[in-house]
Structure formats: C-alpha cells, structure tokens
C-alpha cells in the first residue's frame, strides 16, 4: 500500500518525519518511513494500554472517561500534567466523589504516578469511545468502560 504525502520541506511535520530516529534507508521514500512509524506507535500504544488498563477501579475509569470526554484538547505539550490538572479540577466539584464513588485523593495519586506515555495512552483510550459516547446510554457507557479498562477490585 502506497501513501502519497505532499510535504512542504519547510514544514515541521516534514522535519519531524525526516529526522525521526528509526532504521531507515534514505533511498526509501518517506511514506514507507511513515508506515513504519505508525506501526511502531500502534504497537507501543497496545503495550502501554495494557499497563494503564489495570491501574484504575471501574468507578475511577468512568470518572476519567467522563472528565476527559467533556474537556477535550486536541494538542497539548505534555499529557501527564494536563490530565492531572483536568482530574484535579473535576475532583473539586461538589459531590464528584459521591456521584462516582471514587476516592479522589487516591485517584489523583494514581494520575500523578502515570508516566507521560501512560497519560497520553489514557487520553487515547478515551478517544476510542469518543464517537460512540453520544449515541449510547449510561449503562452501555459503563459496559464500554469496563471492557476497555481491566479495573482493579
């Protein structure tokens, strides 16, 4: 499968793609390099996702999904402090801990302990259900969250 990429050589994407450190023969075209990078990141996402899936309880996962779905940012400099800040803001909402039956201090500690890659993965996990969430009931959402995460008891 060939991917046709029209790149401006002064563009930051072109610079990042050209300089991304991966085994790459300069005779190979950039679309092949992009394919390799995409596959590599997909595999990394799957590995990191399996780590993140078992960190949170089901109620924590529901809370995280609800907060991140409502507070979307397309591009951030660093995911870990952004996710932590969003969770911290949401935790201060009156009765949020009661509504979700979540120990907010414990949740914030878990979020604080996430690596940058795990925080990015957490945001990407929420993206997996983003399109579906507007079309489903809360029970279906709970099932999706429970399926996506492997909550601790």
Secondary structure, DSSP 8 states (H G I E B T S, - for coil): --------TTSHHHHHHHH--S---TTS-HHHHHHHHHHHHHHHHHHHHHHHHTTS-HHHHHHHHHHHHHS--S--S-HHHHHHHHHHHHHTSTTHHHHHT--HHHHHHHHHT--HHHHHHHHHHHHHHHHHHTTS-HHHHHHHHHHHS----
